[in-house]
């Protein structure tokens, strides 16, 4: 059985998938409709090592309602500018960057305030700290790869 990771925008989901996708089974369900997402994840989680879900409040509330455990990775408020600069480098549309900037602190506050018993929070506080270099995830990957050998 794999783990479910709720990834905040810019936390390195794409880089992670490109880096480890040939060694572990990863699926991103961000494109699924909200009402289909939980059922789909529960169907596939036993056959995947990691399933990525969005970090939006509506998604997290759905998983809480169904009592499904997940980990959320998100930056500290102090990293706002770093994340905006990364979005600019990725050539994200300016209106999307503006919306991200305006709502950044609110999104972080929502996750910080989440008291769900099914949500395990991992705040990425250090510069250049992302999912792909998180010690927790790297340890998990090493266990998976070791079990596949």
N, CA, C and O atoms as a GROMACS GRO file, in nm:
protein
  596
    1UNK      N    1   0.084  -0.119   0.000
    1UNK     CA    2   0.000   0.000   0.000
    1UNK      C    3   0.088   0.124   0.000
    1UNK      O    4   0.187   0.132   0.074
    2UNK      N    5   0.052   0.220  -0.083
    2UNK     CA    6   0.129   0.342  -0.095
    2UNK      C    7   0.082   0.450  -0.001
    2UNK      O    8  -0.003   0.429   0.085
    3UNK      N    9   0.140   0.568  -0.020
    3UNK     CA   10   0.101   0.683   0.060
    3UNK      C   11   0.039   0.789  -0.031
    3UNK      O   12   0.064   0.793  -0.152
    4UNK      N   13  -0.043   0.872   0.029
    4UNK     CA   14  -0.110   0.981  -0.041
    4UNK      C   15  -0.042   1.110   0.001
    4UNK      O   16  -0.031   1.140   0.120
    5UNK      N   17   0.002   1.187  -0.098
    5UNK     CA   18   0.068   1.314  -0.070
    5UNK      C   19  -0.013   1.427  -0.131
    5UNK      O   20  -0.038   1.432  -0.251
    6UNK      N   21  -0.053   1.517  -0.045
    6UNK     CA   22  -0.118   1.640  -0.086
    6UNK      C   23  -0.008   1.744  -0.105
    6UNK      O   24   0.058   1.784  -0.009
    7UNK      N   25   0.012   1.786  -0.229
    7UNK     CA   26   0.124   1.873  -0.260
    7UNK      C   27   0.078   2.016  -0.290
    7UNK      O   28  -0.002   2.039  -0.380
    8UNK      N   29   0.131   2.109  -0.213
    8UNK     CA   30   0.108   2.251  -0.237
    8UNK      C   31   0.176   2.290  -0.368
    8UNK      O   32   0.280   2.233  -0.403
    9UNK      N   33   0.118   2.385  -0.439
    9UNK     CA   34   0.175   2.432  -0.565
    9UNK      C   35   0.321   2.473  -0.545
    9UNK      O   36   0.353   2.550  -0.454
   10UNK      N   37   0.408   2.422  -0.631
   10UNK     CA   38   0.548   2.461  -0.628
   10UNK      C   39   0.636   2.380  -0.536
   10UNK      O   40   0.754   2.412  -0.520
   11UNK      N   41   0.582   2.276  -0.473
   11UNK     CA   42   0.662   2.195  -0.380
   11UNK      C   43   0.742   2.085  -0.448
   11UNK      O   44   0.805   2.003  -0.380
   12UNK      N   45   0.741   2.082  -0.580
   12UNK     CA   46   0.830   1.991  -0.650
   12UNK      C   47   0.770   1.860  -0.694
   12UNK      O   48   0.842   1.763  -0.715
   13UNK      N   49   0.638   1.854  -0.709
   13UNK     CA   50   0.572   1.730  -0.751
   13UNK      C   51   0.620   1.685  -0.890
   13UNK      O   52   0.650   1.568  -0.909
   14UNK      N   53   0.629   1.777  -0.985
   14UNK     CA   54   0.671   1.742  -1.120
   14UNK      C   55   0.817   1.697  -1.121
   14UNK      O   56   0.850   1.595  -1.182
   15UNK      N   57   0.903   1.771  -1.054
   15UNK     CA   58   1.044   1.732  -1.045
   15UNK      C   59   1.055   1.594  -0.981
   15UNK      O   60   1.128   1.508  -1.030
   16UNK      N   61   0.984   1.573  -0.872
   16UNK     CA   62   0.987   1.445  -0.802
   16UNK      C   63   0.945   1.330  -0.894
   16UNK      O   64   1.011   1.226  -0.900
   17UNK      N   65   0.835   1.351  -0.966
   17UNK     CA   66   0.785   1.247  -1.057
   17UNK      C   67   0.887   1.218  -1.166
   17UNK      O   68   0.910   1.102  -1.200
   18UNK      N   69   0.948   1.322  -1.222
   18UNK     CA   70   1.051   1.302  -1.325
   18UNK      C   71   1.174   1.232  -1.268
   18UNK      O   72   1.237   1.151  -1.337
   19UNK      N   73   1.209   1.262  -1.144
   19UNK     CA   74   1.328   1.206  -1.081
   19UNK      C   75   1.311   1.059  -1.041
   19UNK      O   76   1.403   0.979  -1.057
   20UNK      N   77   1.193   1.024  -0.989
   20UNK     CA   78   1.174   0.892  -0.930
   20UNK      C   79   1.071   0.804  -1.000
   20UNK      O   80   1.051   0.689  -0.962
   21UNK      N   81   1.004   0.859  -1.101
   21UNK     CA   82   0.896   0.787  -1.169
   21UNK      C   83   0.937   0.658  -1.236
   21UNK      O   84   0.852   0.572  -1.260
   22UNK      N   85   1.064   0.642  -1.266
   22UNK     CA   86   1.110   0.516  -1.327
   22UNK      C   87   1.150   0.412  -1.222
   22UNK      O   88   1.177   0.297  -1.256
   23UNK      N   89   1.152   0.452  -1.095
   23UNK     CA   90   1.194   0.360  -0.987
   23UNK      C   91   1.080   0.320  -0.895
   23UNK      O   92   1.084   0.214  -0.833
   24UNK      N   93   0.977   0.406  -0.885
   24UNK     CA   94   0.862   0.376  -0.800
   24UNK      C   95   0.734   0.408  -0.878
   24UNK      O   96   0.738   0.479  -0.979
   25UNK      N   97   0.622   0.356  -0.831
   25UNK     CA   98   0.493   0.377  -0.899
   25UNK      C   99   0.427   0.503  -0.841
   25UNK      O  100   0.386   0.506  -0.725
   26UNK      N  101   0.416   0.605  -0.927
   26UNK     CA  102   0.361   0.734  -0.887
   26UNK      C  103   0.240   0.766  -0.973
   26UNK      O  104   0.241   0.741  -1.094
   27UNK      N  105   0.138   0.821  -0.912
   27UNK     CA  106   0.022   0.868  -0.989
   27UNK      C  107  -0.022   1.002  -0.934
   27UNK      O  108  -0.028   1.023  -0.812
   28UNK      N  109  -0.054   1.092  -1.024
   28UNK     CA  110  -0.106   1.225  -0.989
   28UNK      C  111  -0.252   1.229  -1.030
   28UNK      O  112  -0.285   1.211  -1.147
   29UNK      N  113  -0.340   1.252  -0.934
   29UNK     CA  114  -0.484   1.253  -0.963
   29UNK      C  115  -0.541   1.395  -0.962
   29UNK      O  116  -0.662   1.413  -0.948
   30UNK      N  117  -0.455   1.493  -0.978
   30UNK     CA  118  -0.499   1.633  -0.974
   30UNK      C  119  -0.601   1.666  -1.082
   30UNK      O  120  -0.679   1.760  -1.066
   31UNK      N  121  -0.601   1.591  -1.191
   31UNK     CA  122  -0.694   1.620  -1.300
   31UNK      C  123  -0.830   1.551  -1.283
   31UNK      O  124  -0.920   1.571  -1.364
   32UNK      N  125  -0.844   1.472  -1.179
   32UNK     CA  126  -0.972   1.404  -1.154
   32UNK      C  127  -1.074   1.503  -1.098
   32UNK      O  128  -1.038   1.598  -1.029
   33UNK      N  129  -1.199   1.478  -1.128
   33UNK     CA  130  -1.306   1.559  -1.070
   33UNK      C  131  -1.313   1.530  -0.921
   33UNK      O  132  -1.288   1.418  -0.876
   34UNK      N  133  -1.348   1.633  -0.845
   34UNK     CA  134  -1.349   1.623  -0.699
   34UNK      C  135  -1.435   1.506  -0.651
   34UNK      O  136  -1.394   1.432  -0.562
   35UNK      N  137  -1.554   1.488  -0.709
   35UNK     CA  138  -1.644   1.383  -0.662
   35UNK      C  139  -1.596   1.242  -0.699
   35UNK      O  140  -1.646   1.144  -0.643
   36UNK      N  141  -1.501   1.231  -0.792
   36UNK     CA  142  -1.447   1.101  -0.831
   36UNK      C  143  -1.313   1.070  -0.765
   36UNK      O  144  -1.270   0.954  -0.762
   37UNK      N  145  -1.248   1.172  -0.713
   37UNK     CA  146  -1.110   1.160  -0.668
   37UNK      C  147  -1.091   1.060  -0.554
   37UNK      O  148  -1.003   0.974  -0.562
   38UNK      N  149  -1.169   1.070  -0.450
   38UNK     CA  150  -1.149   0.983  -0.333
   38UNK      C  151  -1.170   0.837  -0.370
   38UNK      O  152  -1.089   0.752  -0.332
   39UNK      N  153  -1.276   0.807  -0.442
   39UNK     CA  154  -1.300   0.668  -0.481
   39UNK      C  155  -1.187   0.615  -0.568
   39UNK      O  156  -1.143   0.502  -0.551
   40UNK      N  157  -1.141   0.697  -0.662
   40UNK     CA  158  -1.033   0.654  -0.750
   40UNK      C  159  -0.906   0.626  -0.669
   40UNK      O  160  -0.839   0.525  -0.690
   41UNK      N  161  -0.872   0.716  -0.578
   41UNK     CA  162  -0.751   0.698  -0.496
   41UNK      C  163  -0.761   0.571  -0.413
   41UNK      O  164  -0.665   0.495  -0.405
   42UNK      N  165  -0.876   0.547  -0.353
   42UNK     CA  166  -0.889   0.426  -0.271
   42UNK      C  167  -0.882   0.299  -0.356
   42UNK      O  168  -0.842   0.194  -0.307
   43UNK      N  169  -0.919   0.308  -0.484
   43UNK     CA  170  -0.909   0.193  -0.575
   43UNK      C  171  -0.764   0.162  -0.612
   43UNK      O  172  -0.727   0.046  -0.625
   44UNK      N  173  -0.683   0.266  -0.630
   44UNK     CA  174  -0.547   0.245  -0.684
   44UNK      C  175  -0.437   0.243  -0.579
   44UNK      O  176  -0.325   0.202  -0.610
   45UNK      N  177  -0.463   0.287  -0.458
   45UNK     CA  178  -0.356   0.309  -0.359
   45UNK      C  179  -0.276   0.182  -0.329
   45UNK      O  180  -0.158   0.191  -0.297
   46UNK      N  181  -0.338   0.066  -0.338
   46UNK     CA  182  -0.265  -0.058  -0.310
   46UNK      C  183  -0.166  -0.095  -0.421
   46UNK      O  184  -0.075  -0.174  -0.399
   47UNK      N  185  -0.185  -0.037  -0.540
   47UNK     CA  186  -0.098  -0.067  -0.654
   47UNK      C  187   0.002   0.045  -0.684
   47UNK      O  188   0.076   0.036  -0.782
   48UNK      N  189   0.004   0.149  -0.604
   48UNK     CA  190   0.095   0.262  -0.625
   48UNK      C  191   0.179   0.282  -0.500
   48UNK      O  192   0.140   0.245  -0.390
   49UNK      N  193   0.296   0.342  -0.520
   49UNK     CA  194   0.380   0.377  -0.406
   49UNK      C  195   0.343   0.515  -0.352
   49UNK      O  196   0.342   0.538  -0.231
   50UNK      N  197   0.314   0.607  -0.444
   50UNK     CA  198   0.274   0.743  -0.406
   50UNK      C  199   0.162   0.789  -0.498
   50UNK      O  200   0.170   0.774  -0.620
   51UNK      N  201   0.059   0.846  -0.439
   51UNK     CA  202  -0.049   0.910  -0.515
   51UNK      C  203  -0.052   1.055  -0.472
   51UNK      O  204  -0.066   1.086  -0.353
   52UNK      N  205  -0.040   1.145  -0.569
   52UNK     CA  206  -0.045   1.288  -0.542
   52UNK      C  207  -0.188   1.339  -0.557
   52UNK      O  208  -0.258   1.308  -0.653
   53UNK      N  209  -0.230   1.418  -0.458
   53UNK     CA  210  -0.359   1.486  -0.463
   53UNK      C  211  -0.333   1.636  -0.443
   53UNK      O  212  -0.230   1.673  -0.388
   54UNK      N  213  -0.426   1.721  -0.486
   54UNK     CA  214  -0.409   1.865  -0.464
   54UNK      C  215  -0.415   1.899  -0.315
   54UNK      O  216  -0.463   1.820  -0.233
   55UNK      N  217  -0.367   2.017  -0.281
   55UNK     CA  218  -0.367   2.060  -0.141
   55UNK      C  219  -0.483   2.154  -0.108
   55UNK      O  220  -0.486   2.213   0.000
   56UNK      N  221  -0.577   2.169  -0.200
   56UNK     CA  222  -0.688   2.262  -0.176
   56UNK      C  223  -0.772   2.215  -0.057
   56UNK      O  224  -0.778   2.096  -0.025
   57UNK      N  225  -0.835   2.310   0.007
   57UNK     CA  226  -0.917   2.281   0.124
   57UNK      C  227  -1.028   2.182   0.091
   57UNK      O  228  -1.055   2.092   0.169
   58UNK      N  229  -1.091   2.198  -0.025
   58UNK     CA  230  -1.202   2.108  -0.061
   58UNK      C  231  -1.155   1.963  -0.073
   58UNK      O  232  -1.227   1.872  -0.033
   59UNK      N  233  -1.037   1.941  -0.128
   59UNK     CA  234  -0.983   1.805  -0.140
   59UNK      C  235  -0.949   1.750  -0.002
   59UNK      O  236  -0.984   1.636   0.030
   60UNK      N  237  -0.882   1.830   0.079
   60UNK     CA  238  -0.844   1.784   0.212
   60UNK      C  239  -0.967   1.753   0.297
   60UNK      O  240  -0.966   1.657   0.375
   61UNK      N  241  -1.071   1.832   0.284
   61UNK     CA  242  -1.195   1.805   0.358
   61UNK      C  243  -1.260   1.675   0.314
   61UNK      O  244  -1.316   1.603   0.397
   62UNK      N  245  -1.254   1.644   0.185
   62UNK     CA  246  -1.309   1.518   0.136
   62UNK      C  247  -1.237   1.398   0.196
   62UNK      O  248  -1.300   1.300   0.237
   63UNK      N  249  -1.106   1.405   0.199
   63UNK     CA  250  -1.028   1.294   0.256
   63UNK      C  251  -1.052   1.281   0.406
   63UNK      O  252  -1.056   1.171   0.460
   64UNK      N  253  -1.069   1.394   0.473
   64UNK     CA  254  -1.101   1.392   0.616
   64UNK      C  255  -1.238   1.328   0.638
   64UNK      O  256  -1.254   1.245   0.727
   65UNK      N  257  -1.334   1.366   0.559
   65UNK     CA  258  -1.470   1.313   0.572
   65UNK      C  259  -1.472   1.161   0.558
   65UNK      O  260  -1.548   1.092   0.626
   66UNK      N  261  -1.388   1.110   0.468
   66UNK     CA  262  -1.381   0.965   0.445
   66UNK      C  263  -1.278   0.897   0.536
   66UNK      O  264  -1.256   0.776   0.526
   67UNK      N  265  -1.214   0.976   0.624
   67UNK     CA  266  -1.116   0.925   0.720
   67UNK      C  267  -1.000   0.854   0.651
   67UNK      O  268  -0.960   0.744   0.691
   68UNK      N  269  -0.946   0.917   0.548
   68UNK     CA  270  -0.834   0.862   0.473
   68UNK      C  271  -0.709   0.943   0.508
   68UNK      O  272  -0.708   1.065   0.495
   69UNK      N  273  -0.606   0.875   0.552
   69UNK     CA  274  -0.481   0.941   0.590
   69UNK      C  275  -0.405   0.992   0.468
   69UNK      O  276  -0.404   0.928   0.362
   70UNK      N  277  -0.343   1.106   0.484
   70UNK     CA  278  -0.259   1.164   0.379
   70UNK      C  279  -0.157   1.257   0.443
   70UNK      O  280  -0.175   1.304   0.556
   71UNK      N  281  -0.050   1.283   0.370
   71UNK     CA  282   0.053   1.377   0.413
   71UNK      C  283   0.042   1.500   0.326
   71UNK      O  284   0.024   1.490   0.205
   72UNK      N  285   0.053   1.617   0.388
   72UNK     CA  286   0.053   1.741   0.310
   72UNK      C  287   0.189   1.807   0.324
   72UNK      O  288   0.240   1.825   0.434
   73UNK      N  289   0.246   1.842   0.209
   73UNK     CA  290   0.374   1.912   0.205
   73UNK      C  291   0.346   2.054   0.158
   73UNK      O  292   0.283   2.075   0.054
   74UNK      N  293   0.395   2.151   0.235
   74UNK     CA  294   0.368   2.291   0.204
   74UNK      C  295   0.480   2.378   0.259
   74UNK      O  296   0.548   2.339   0.354
   75UNK      N  297   0.499   2.497   0.200
   75UNK     CA  298   0.609   2.584   0.243
   75UNK      C  299   0.569   2.670   0.364
   75UNK      O  300   0.451   2.686   0.396
   76UNK      N  301   0.670   2.723   0.428
   76UNK     CA  302   0.645   2.823   0.532
   76UNK      C  303   0.613   2.956   0.463
   76UNK      O  304   0.646   2.975   0.346
   77UNK      N  305   0.551   3.045   0.536
   77UNK     CA  306   0.515   3.176   0.481
   77UNK      C  307   0.638   3.254   0.434
   77UNK      O  308   0.630   3.332   0.340
   78UNK      N  309   0.749   3.232   0.500
   78UNK     CA  310   0.872   3.305   0.467
   78UNK      C  311   0.924   3.272   0.328
   78UNK      O  312   1.008   3.344   0.274
   79UNK      N  313   0.877   3.164   0.268
   79UNK     CA  314   0.927   3.122   0.137
   79UNK      C  315   0.841   3.174   0.022
   79UNK      O  316   0.860   3.133  -0.093
   80UNK      N  317   0.748   3.263   0.050
   80UNK     CA  318   0.656   3.316  -0.051
   80UNK      C  319   0.730   3.364  -0.176
   80UNK      O  320   0.698   3.323  -0.287
   81UNK      N  321   0.827   3.450  -0.158
   81UNK     CA  322   0.899   3.507  -0.272
   81UNK      C  323   0.973   3.399  -0.351
   81UNK      O  324   0.973   3.402  -0.474
   82UNK      N  325   1.034   3.304  -0.283
   82UNK     CA  326   1.103   3.194  -0.351
   82UNK      C  327   1.006   3.116  -0.440
   82UNK      O  328   1.040   3.082  -0.554
   83UNK      N  329   0.887   3.090  -0.390
   83UNK     CA  330   0.788   3.014  -0.467
   83UNK      C  331   0.737   3.095  -0.586
   83UNK      O  332   0.716   3.040  -0.694
   84UNK      N  333   0.718   3.224  -0.566
   84UNK     CA  334   0.676   3.310  -0.677
   84UNK      C  335   0.785   3.314  -0.785
   84UNK      O  336   0.755   3.305  -0.904
   85UNK      N  337   0.908   3.329  -0.744
   85UNK     CA  338   1.019   3.330  -0.840
   85UNK      C  339   1.026   3.199  -0.918
   85UNK      O  340   1.053   3.199  -1.038
   86UNK      N  341   1.001   3.088  -0.850
   86UNK     CA  342   1.002   2.958  -0.919
   86UNK      C  343   0.888   2.949  -1.021
   86UNK      O  344   0.907   2.893  -1.130
   87UNK      N  345   0.772   3.004  -0.988
   87UNK     CA  346   0.661   3.005  -1.083
   87UNK      C  347   0.694   3.091  -1.206
   87UNK      O  348   0.659   3.056  -1.318
   88UNK      N  349   0.761   3.202  -1.183
   88UNK     CA  350   0.804   3.289  -1.294
   88UNK      C  351   0.903   3.212  -1.383
   88UNK      O  352   0.891   3.217  -1.506
   89UNK      N  353   0.999   3.143  -1.323
   89UNK     CA  354   1.097   3.064  -1.399
   89UNK      C  355   1.030   2.954  -1.481
   89UNK      O  356   1.075   2.920  -1.591
   90UNK      N  357   0.921   2.899  -1.426
   90UNK     CA  358   0.848   2.794  -1.497
   90UNK      C  359   0.756   2.852  -1.605
   90UNK      O  360   0.691   2.777  -1.679
   91UNK      N  361   0.752   2.983  -1.614
   91UNK     CA  362   0.671   3.054  -1.714
   91UNK      C  363   0.521   3.032  -1.694
   91UNK      O  364   0.446   3.020  -1.791
   92UNK      N  365   0.480   3.027  -1.568
   92UNK     CA  366   0.338   3.020  -1.536
   92UNK      C  367   0.275   3.153  -1.576
   92UNK      O  368   0.340   3.258  -1.567
   93UNK      N  369   0.151   3.150  -1.620
   93UNK     CA  370   0.083   3.272  -1.664
   93UNK      C  371   0.079   3.375  -1.551
   93UNK      O  372   0.063   3.340  -1.434
   94UNK      N  373   0.095   3.501  -1.588
   94UNK     CA  374   0.104   3.609  -1.488
   94UNK      C  375  -0.020   3.620  -1.402
   94UNK      O  376  -0.009   3.650  -1.283
   95UNK      N  377  -0.138   3.597  -1.458
   95UNK     CA  378  -0.259   3.605  -1.376
   95UNK      C  379  -0.264   3.492  -1.272
   95UNK      O  380  -0.317   3.511  -1.163
   96UNK      N  381  -0.210   3.375  -1.306
   96UNK     CA  382  -0.204   3.264  -1.211
   96UNK      C  383  -0.104   3.295  -1.099
   96UNK      O  384  -0.128   3.263  -0.983
   97UNK      N  385   0.007   3.356  -1.136
   97UNK     CA  386   0.108   3.394  -1.035
   97UNK      C  387   0.049   3.500  -0.942
   97UNK      O  388   0.068   3.493  -0.820
   98UNK      N  389  -0.021   3.596  -0.998
   98UNK     CA  390  -0.083   3.701  -0.917
   98UNK      C  391  -0.183   3.641  -0.818
   98UNK      O  392  -0.184   3.678  -0.700
   99UNK      N  393  -0.267   3.548  -0.865
   99UNK     CA  394  -0.364   3.483  -0.778
   99UNK      C  395  -0.294   3.404  -0.667
   99UNK      O  396  -0.334   3.408  -0.551
  100UNK      N  397  -0.188   3.334  -0.704
  100UNK     CA  398  -0.109   3.259  -0.607
  100UNK      C  399  -0.053   3.353  -0.501
  100UNK      O  400  -0.061   3.325  -0.382
  101UNK      N  401   0.003   3.464  -0.544
  101UNK     CA  402   0.063   3.563  -0.454
  101UNK      C  403  -0.041   3.619  -0.357
  101UNK      O  404  -0.017   3.627  -0.237
  102UNK      N  405  -0.155   3.658  -0.410
  102UNK     CA  406  -0.261   3.718  -0.329
  102UNK      C  407  -0.313   3.619  -0.223
  102UNK      O  408  -0.347   3.659  -0.112
  103UNK      N  409  -0.319   3.492  -0.259
  103UNK     CA  410  -0.379   3.391  -0.170
  103UNK      C  411  -0.277   3.308  -0.092
  103UNK      O  412  -0.316   3.224  -0.010
  104UNK      N  413  -0.149   3.329  -0.115
  104UNK     CA  414  -0.045   3.245  -0.055
  104UNK      C  415  -0.061   3.233   0.097
  104UNK      O  416  -0.069   3.122   0.150
  105UNK      N  417  -0.066   3.344   0.166
  105UNK     CA  418  -0.073   3.341   0.312
  105UNK      C  419  -0.201   3.274   0.361
  105UNK      O  420  -0.198   3.200   0.460
  106UNK      N  421  -0.312   3.299   0.293
  106UNK     CA  422  -0.439   3.236   0.332
  106UNK      C  423  -0.428   3.084   0.318
  106UNK      O  424  -0.472   3.010   0.406
  107UNK      N  425  -0.368   3.038   0.206
  107UNK     CA  426  -0.352   2.894   0.186
  107UNK      C  427  -0.267   2.831   0.297
  107UNK      O  428  -0.300   2.724   0.349
  108UNK      N  429  -0.159   2.897   0.333
  108UNK     CA  430  -0.071   2.845   0.438
  108UNK      C  431  -0.144   2.844   0.572
  108UNK      O  432  -0.135   2.747   0.647
  109UNK      N  433  -0.218   2.950   0.600
  109UNK     CA  434  -0.296   2.957   0.725
  109UNK      C  435  -0.399   2.845   0.732
  109UNK      O  436  -0.421   2.787   0.838
  110UNK      N  437  -0.463   2.814   0.619
  110UNK     CA  438  -0.562   2.706   0.615
  110UNK      C  439  -0.497   2.573   0.653
  110UNK      O  440  -0.552   2.496   0.732
  111UNK      N  441  -0.382   2.546   0.596
  111UNK     CA  442  -0.314   2.419   0.625
  111UNK      C  443  -0.263   2.419   0.769
  111UNK      O  444  -0.278   2.320   0.840
  112UNK      N  445  -0.202   2.530   0.812
  112UNK     CA  446  -0.155   2.539   0.951
  112UNK      C  447  -0.269   2.515   1.049
  112UNK      O  448  -0.249   2.452   1.154
  113UNK      N  449  -0.387   2.564   1.016
  113UNK     CA  450  -0.502   2.552   1.106
  113UNK      C  451  -0.577   2.422   1.096
  113UNK      O  452  -0.669   2.396   1.174
  114UNK      N  453  -0.541   2.339   1.001
  114UNK     CA  454  -0.609   2.211   0.981
  114UNK      C  455  -0.585   2.120   1.101
  114UNK      O  456  -0.470   2.090   1.135
  115UNK      N  457  -0.690   2.077   1.164
  115UNK     CA  458  -0.681   1.990   1.282
  115UNK      C  459  -0.726   1.847   1.252
  115UNK      O  460  -0.758   1.771   1.344
  116UNK      N  461  -0.726   1.811   1.126
  116UNK     CA  462  -0.768   1.679   1.084
  116UNK      C  463  -0.679   1.572   1.146
  116UNK      O  464  -0.557   1.586   1.150
  117UNK      N  465  -0.741   1.467   1.195
  117UNK     CA  466  -0.664   1.355   1.252
  117UNK      C  467  -0.605   1.268   1.141
  117UNK      O  468  -0.523   1.181   1.168
  118UNK      N  469  -0.646   1.292   1.017
  118UNK     CA  470  -0.596   1.214   0.904
  118UNK      C  471  -0.489   1.286   0.824
  118UNK      O  472  -0.433   1.230   0.730
  119UNK      N  473  -0.459   1.410   0.861
  119UNK     CA  474  -0.363   1.493   0.788
  119UNK      C  475  -0.232   1.500   0.865
  119UNK      O  476  -0.229   1.540   0.981
  120UNK      N  477  -0.124   1.461   0.798
  120UNK     CA  478   0.009   1.468   0.858
  120UNK      C  479   0.086   1.578   0.785
  120UNK      O  480   0.121   1.563   0.668
  121UNK      N  481   0.112   1.686   0.854
  121UNK     CA  482   0.170   1.805   0.794
  121UNK      C  483   0.322   1.801   0.794
  121UNK      O  484   0.386   1.759   0.890
  122UNK      N  485   0.378   1.847   0.681
  122UNK     CA  486   0.522   1.857   0.666
  122UNK      C  487   0.551   1.995   0.608
  122UNK      O  488   0.539   2.017   0.488
  123UNK      N  489   0.588   2.088   0.695
  123UNK     CA  490   0.616   2.224   0.650
  123UNK      C  491   0.760   2.231   0.602
  123UNK      O  492   0.853   2.198   0.675
  124UNK      N  493   0.775   2.274   0.479
  124UNK     CA  494   0.907   2.287   0.418
  124UNK      C  495   0.955   2.429   0.445
  124UNK      O  496   0.920   2.522   0.373
  125UNK      N  497   1.035   2.445   0.549
  125UNK     CA  498   1.073   2.578   0.598
  125UNK      C  499   1.204   2.631   0.543
  125UNK      O  500   1.225   2.752   0.541
  126UNK      N  501   1.291   2.544   0.499
  126UNK     CA  502   1.424   2.586   0.455
  126UNK      C  503   1.426   2.620   0.306
  126UNK      O  504   1.357   2.557   0.227
  127UNK      N  505   1.506   2.720   0.268
  127UNK     CA  506   1.519   2.750   0.125
  127UNK      C  507   1.562   2.626   0.046
  127UNK      O  508   1.643   2.546   0.093
  128UNK      N  509   1.507   2.612  -0.071
  128UNK     CA  510   1.537   2.498  -0.160
  128UNK      C  511   1.499   2.363  -0.102
  128UNK      O  512   1.555   2.261  -0.142
  129UNK      N  513   1.407   2.360  -0.010
  129UNK     CA  514   1.356   2.234   0.046
  129UNK      C  515   1.225   2.201  -0.023
  129UNK      O  516   1.130   2.279  -0.020
  130UNK      N  517   1.220   2.083  -0.086
  130UNK     CA  518   1.103   2.042  -0.162
  130UNK      C  519   1.074   1.895  -0.134
  130UNK      O  520   1.147   1.831  -0.058
  131UNK      N  521   0.969   1.842  -0.193
  131UNK     CA  522   0.932   1.702  -0.171
  131UNK      C  523   1.048   1.610  -0.210
  131UNK      O  524   1.078   1.515  -0.139
  132UNK      N  525   1.112   1.638  -0.322
  132UNK     CA  526   1.217   1.551  -0.374
  132UNK      C  527   1.343   1.543  -0.292
  132UNK      O  528   1.423   1.452  -0.311
  133UNK      N  529   1.363   1.637  -0.199
  133UNK     CA  530   1.480   1.626  -0.113
  133UNK      C  531   1.441   1.621   0.035
  133UNK      O  532   1.524   1.643   0.124
  134UNK      N  533   1.315   1.593   0.060
  134UNK     CA  534   1.267   1.575   0.197
  134UNK      C  535   1.321   1.443   0.253
  134UNK      O  536   1.306   1.338   0.190
  135UNK      N  537   1.382   1.449   0.369
  135UNK     CA  538   1.441   1.327   0.427
  135UNK      C  539   1.334   1.219   0.451
  135UNK      O  540   1.363   1.100   0.438
  136UNK      N  541   1.214   1.260   0.485
  136UNK     CA  542   1.106   1.164   0.509
  136UNK      C  543   1.073   1.087   0.381
  136UNK      O  544   1.060   0.965   0.382
  137UNK      N  545   1.061   1.160   0.271
  137UNK     CA  546   1.028   1.096   0.144
  137UNK      C  547   1.145   1.014   0.091
  137UNK      O  548   1.126   0.904   0.039
  138UNK      N  549   1.266   1.065   0.104
  138UNK     CA  550   1.383   0.990   0.057
  138UNK      C  551   1.399   0.858   0.132
  138UNK      O  552   1.435   0.757   0.073
  139UNK      N  553   1.371   0.859   0.261
  139UNK     CA  554   1.376   0.735   0.340
  139UNK      C  555   1.270   0.637   0.290
  139UNK      O  556   1.297   0.518   0.276
  140UNK      N  557   1.151   0.687   0.263
  140UNK     CA  558   1.043   0.604   0.211
  140UNK      C  559   1.081   0.544   0.076
  140UNK      O  560   1.059   0.425   0.052
  141UNK      N  561   1.136   0.624  -0.012
  141UNK     CA  562   1.178   0.576  -0.145
  141UNK      C  563   1.284   0.467  -0.132
  141UNK      O  564   1.278   0.365  -0.201
  142UNK      N  565   1.382   0.488  -0.045
  142UNK     CA  566   1.487   0.388  -0.026
  142UNK      C  567   1.429   0.255   0.021
  142UNK      O  568   1.477   0.149  -0.020
  143UNK      N  569   1.328   0.260   0.106
  143UNK     CA  570   1.262   0.136   0.152
  143UNK      C  571   1.190   0.067   0.035
  143UNK      O  572   1.198  -0.055   0.020
  144UNK      N  573   1.121   0.146  -0.045
  144UNK     CA  574   1.049   0.089  -0.159
  144UNK      C  575   1.145   0.026  -0.258
  144UNK      O  576   1.127  -0.089  -0.299
  145UNK      N  577   1.247   0.100  -0.296
  145UNK     CA  578   1.345   0.051  -0.393
  145UNK      C  579   1.415  -0.072  -0.339
  145UNK      O  580   1.442  -0.166  -0.414
  146UNK      N  581   1.446  -0.072  -0.211
  146UNK     CA  582   1.508  -0.190  -0.148
  146UNK      C  583   1.417  -0.310  -0.152
  146UNK      O  584   1.464  -0.423  -0.168
  147UNK      N  585   1.286  -0.289  -0.137
  147UNK     CA  586   1.190  -0.400  -0.142
  147UNK      C  587   1.170  -0.452  -0.284
  147UNK      O  588   1.135  -0.568  -0.303
  148UNK      N  589   1.192  -0.366  -0.384
  148UNK     CA  590   1.175  -0.408  -0.524
  148UNK      C  591   1.294  -0.488  -0.574
  148UNK      O  592   1.282  -0.564  -0.670
  149UNK      N  593   1.408  -0.473  -0.508
  149UNK     CA  594   1.530  -0.544  -0.554
  149UNK      C  595   1.530  -0.689  -0.517
  149UNK      O  596   1.625  -0.761  -0.548
   0.00000   0.00000   0.00000
